[in-house]
């Protein structure tokens, strides 16, 4: 599917605004295609983010970092109270 086909289909449905929105979505997809492919190959999560003028951004996240835990509280004081 080409940009002109997408723009023409959107223009038939929603007019000029739809055509511009569809073209921006197509462009965003093309711009981020290589990064999305690398992220998928590495098993990362891809989250589209809103952007200006109908273009979208991407946030890439490695799910291995989701397993972080809070550090354990220290209790090694001489009088039994917790250390700060």
Order of alpha helices (4+ residues) and beta strands (2+ residues): alpha-alpha-alpha-beta-beta
